[in-house]
Amino acid sequence: MSTPGPEIGASSSPIRVAIADDHPLYRDGLRTMVQSLPGMEFIGEARDGVSAVELVRRTQPDVLLLDLEMPGGGGLEALRAIDAMDAPTAVLVVTMHEDDSSLVAAMSAGARGYVSKGADRNELERAIAACAAGGVVFGAHLSGRMADLLSRPRDAAARAFPSLTPRERDVLERLALGEGNDAIARALGLSSKTVRNQVSVILGKLAASDRTAAMLLARDAGLGQDERNRS
């Protein structure tokens, strides 16, 4: 699902593309692909989240191809930082994560597109062009799922993080309040060890680098607001 954009190469100015991925071989492949495409110009690359933010700040690319799982804060934290700096850069997430929670989290953090690392050259070329033209694009097999996610009448936690179990969403709700593991365990009647294990699972499902990143994701989705407002 994508909004229409102009034909690739229709503009006199090339689409300036940067890449952020921590896997050298995949990064090299993306660079080679971009350099071979007419109407596109490769302008730089980064291997972690912090470098990705600095690359965007320094070069202001039209499109950044961003992996979600990287060192240095990870792709989601980089995405939020880029969105906060109000850069003219459209971020196209290119990732192995195809679960609903990663998709929703990335789009909520400001991504303009989301495609799988299994996408072929033609799909990536069209996605880059659509993002550069101001469109929003999802990989071919993700578009139907995104439309379904947006139409589901669920509560905030279930809608934003559909891959979490109800108990994991309860834990995430407490994380959004800034509670530690012991406090969460007391509130939910669980052992501290169980809470530690569930927090670890939640971080993996949300592709969050640490509990602070998960807390920010949860708050962005509206979790914990009612109790914070009452305190």
C-alpha positions as CSV (number, residue, x, y, z in Angstrom):
1,M,0.0,0.0,0.0
2,S,1.5,3.3,-1.0
3,T,0.5,6.8,-2.0
4,P,1.3,7.5,-5.7
5,G,4.4,9.5,-6.6
6,P,6.1,10.7,-9.8
7,E,7.9,8.3,-12.0
8,I,11.5,7.5,-11.0
9,G,13.9,9.8,-12.7
10,A,11.1,12.3,-13.6
11,S,12.7,15.0,-11.5
12,S,15.8,16.8,-12.8
13,S,17.5,16.4,-9.4
14,P,18.6,12.9,-8.3
15,I,17.1,11.3,-5.2
16,R,19.8,11.6,-2.5
17,V,19.9,8.3,-0.6
18,A,21.8,7.3,2.6
19,I,22.0,3.9,4.3
20,A,22.2,2.8,7.9
21,D,22.7,-0.9,8.6
22,D,25.2,-2.7,10.8
23,H,25.7,-5.7,8.5
24,P,28.6,-4.8,6.1
25,L,27.6,-7.3,3.4
26,Y,24.0,-6.1,3.2
27,R,25.1,-2.4,3.5
28,D,27.5,-3.0,0.6
29,G,24.7,-4.6,-1.4
30,L,22.4,-1.6,-0.8
31,R,25.1,0.8,-1.7
32,T,25.8,-1.0,-5.0
33,M,22.1,-1.1,-5.8
34,V,21.6,2.6,-5.2
35,Q,24.6,3.6,-7.2
36,S,23.4,1.6,-10.1
37,L,19.9,3.1,-10.2
38,P,19.2,6.0,-12.6
39,G,17.9,9.1,-10.9
40,M,19.5,8.2,-7.5
41,E,22.6,9.4,-5.8
42,F,24.3,7.6,-2.9
43,I,25.6,10.1,-0.3
44,G,26.7,8.2,2.7
45,E,26.3,5.3,5.1
46,A,26.2,4.5,8.9
47,R,26.7,1.3,10.9
48,D,24.8,2.2,14.1
49,G,21.9,4.3,15.4
50,V,24.0,7.2,16.6
51,S,25.9,7.5,13.4
52,A,22.7,7.3,11.4
53,V,21.3,10.4,13.3
54,E,24.6,12.3,12.7
55,L,24.6,11.3,9.0
56,V,21.1,12.7,8.5
57,R,22.0,15.9,10.4
58,R,25.1,16.4,8.3
59,T,24.0,15.3,4.8
60,Q,20.2,15.8,4.9
61,P,19.4,13.0,2.4
62,D,16.1,12.7,0.7
63,V,15.7,9.1,1.8
64,L,17.4,7.1,4.5
65,L,17.3,3.3,4.3
66,L,17.3,2.3,8.0
67,D,17.6,-1.1,9.6
68,L,15.7,-1.5,12.9
69,E,18.2,-3.7,14.8
70,M,21.5,-1.9,15.2
71,P,24.0,-1.0,17.9
72,G,24.1,2.6,19.3
73,G,20.5,2.9,20.4
74,G,19.0,0.9,17.5
75,G,16.9,2.0,14.5
76,L,13.8,3.0,16.4
77,E,15.7,5.4,18.7
78,A,17.5,6.8,15.6
79,L,14.1,7.1,13.9
80,R,12.6,9.1,16.7
81,A,15.7,11.4,16.9
82,I,15.5,12.0,13.1
83,D,11.8,12.8,13.4
84,A,12.4,15.2,16.3
85,M,15.0,17.2,14.4
86,D,12.4,18.0,11.7
87,A,14.8,17.0,8.9
88,P,13.6,16.8,5.3
89,T,14.6,13.2,5.2
90,A,12.1,10.4,4.6
91,V,13.0,7.2,6.5
92,L,12.4,3.9,4.7
93,V,12.8,1.0,7.2
94,V,14.5,-2.0,5.6
95,T,14.4,-4.8,8.1
96,M,14.1,-8.5,8.8
97,H,11.4,-7.8,11.4
98,E,8.1,-8.4,9.8
99,D,6.0,-8.7,13.0
100,D,3.1,-6.3,13.6
101,S,4.5,-4.6,16.7
102,S,7.8,-3.6,14.8
103,L,5.7,-2.4,11.9
104,V,3.4,-0.2,14.0
105,A,6.3,1.0,16.2
106,A,8.3,2.1,13.2
107,M,5.4,3.9,11.6
108,S,4.4,5.5,14.9
109,A,8.0,6.8,15.3
110,G,7.9,8.6,12.0
111,A,8.9,6.1,9.2
112,R,7.6,6.9,5.8
113,G,7.9,3.3,4.6
114,Y,8.6,-0.2,5.7
115,V,9.9,-3.1,3.6
116,S,11.4,-6.5,4.2
117,K,15.1,-7.2,3.6
118,G,13.8,-9.9,1.3
119,A,12.4,-7.2,-1.1
120,D,13.9,-7.3,-4.6
121,R,15.6,-4.4,-6.5
122,N,12.4,-3.3,-8.2
123,E,10.4,-3.1,-5.0
124,L,13.1,-1.2,-3.2
125,E,13.5,1.2,-6.1
126,R,9.8,1.9,-6.1
127,A,9.7,2.3,-2.3
128,I,12.6,4.8,-2.3
129,A,10.9,6.8,-5.1
130,A,7.6,6.9,-3.3
131,C,9.1,8.0,0.0
132,A,11.1,10.7,-1.8
133,A,7.9,12.0,-3.4
134,G,6.2,12.3,0.0
135,G,4.3,9.1,-0.1
136,V,3.9,6.3,2.5
137,V,4.8,2.8,1.4
138,F,4.7,-0.7,2.8
139,G,6.2,-3.9,1.4
140,A,3.9,-5.9,-0.9
141,H,3.0,-8.5,1.7
142,L,2.7,-6.0,4.6
143,S,0.2,-3.5,3.2
144,G,-2.9,-5.6,3.9
145,R,-1.7,-6.3,7.5
146,M,-1.2,-2.6,8.1
147,A,-4.7,-1.7,6.9
148,D,-6.0,-4.4,9.2
149,L,-4.1,-3.2,12.2
150,L,-5.3,0.3,11.7
151,S,-8.9,-0.8,11.5
152,R,-9.0,-3.1,14.6
153,P,-11.1,-1.6,17.5
154,R,-8.7,-2.5,20.3
155,D,-7.3,-0.8,23.3
156,A,-4.1,1.3,22.9
157,A,-1.7,-1.4,24.0
158,A,-3.2,-4.2,21.9
159,R,-3.5,-1.9,18.9
160,A,0.1,-0.6,19.1
161,F,1.8,-3.8,20.2
162,P,-0.3,-6.7,18.8
163,S,2.5,-9.3,19.2
164,L,2.5,-9.0,23.0
165,T,0.4,-11.3,25.1
166,P,-2.2,-9.7,27.5
167,R,0.2,-10.3,30.4
168,E,3.1,-8.7,28.5
169,R,0.9,-5.7,27.8
170,D,0.2,-5.4,31.5
171,V,3.9,-5.4,32.2
172,L,4.5,-2.8,29.5
173,E,1.7,-0.6,30.9
174,R,3.6,-0.6,34.3
175,L,6.9,0.1,32.5
176,A,5.2,3.1,30.9
177,L,4.6,4.4,34.5
178,G,8.4,4.1,35.1
179,E,8.0,1.3,37.6
180,G,10.9,-1.1,38.5
181,N,10.6,-4.9,38.3
182,D,9.8,-5.2,42.0
183,A,7.0,-2.7,41.9
184,I,5.6,-4.4,38.7
185,A,5.8,-7.8,40.4
186,R,3.8,-6.5,43.4
187,A,1.2,-4.7,41.3
188,L,0.6,-7.8,39.1
189,G,1.1,-10.5,41.7
190,L,4.1,-12.0,39.9
191,S,7.6,-12.9,41.0
192,S,10.4,-10.5,40.2
193,K,12.1,-13.3,38.2
194,T,8.9,-13.6,36.0
195,V,8.8,-9.9,35.5
196,R,12.5,-9.8,34.5
197,N,11.9,-12.6,32.0
198,Q,8.8,-10.9,30.5
199,V,10.6,-7.5,30.2
200,S,13.3,-9.3,28.3
201,V,10.7,-10.8,25.9
202,I,9.0,-7.5,25.5
203,L,12.3,-5.8,24.6
204,G,12.9,-8.4,21.9
205,K,9.4,-8.1,20.4
206,L,9.5,-4.3,20.3
207,A,13.1,-4.3,19.0
208,A,13.8,-1.9,21.9
209,S,17.4,-1.6,23.1
210,D,16.6,-1.3,26.8
211,R,13.7,-0.8,29.2
212,T,13.9,3.0,28.8
213,A,13.4,2.6,25.1
214,A,10.4,0.3,25.7
215,M,9.0,2.8,28.2
216,L,9.2,5.6,25.6
217,L,7.5,3.4,23.0
218,A,4.7,2.6,25.4
219,R,4.2,6.3,26.3
220,D,4.2,7.2,22.6
221,A,1.4,4.7,22.2
222,G,-0.6,6.3,25.0
223,L,0.0,3.7,27.7
224,G,0.1,4.8,31.4
225,Q,-1.3,8.2,30.6
226,D,-4.4,8.0,32.9
227,E,-2.5,7.0,36.0
228,R,0.3,9.6,35.3
229,N,-2.3,12.3,34.9
230,R,-3.9,11.4,38.2
231,S,-0.6,11.5,40.1
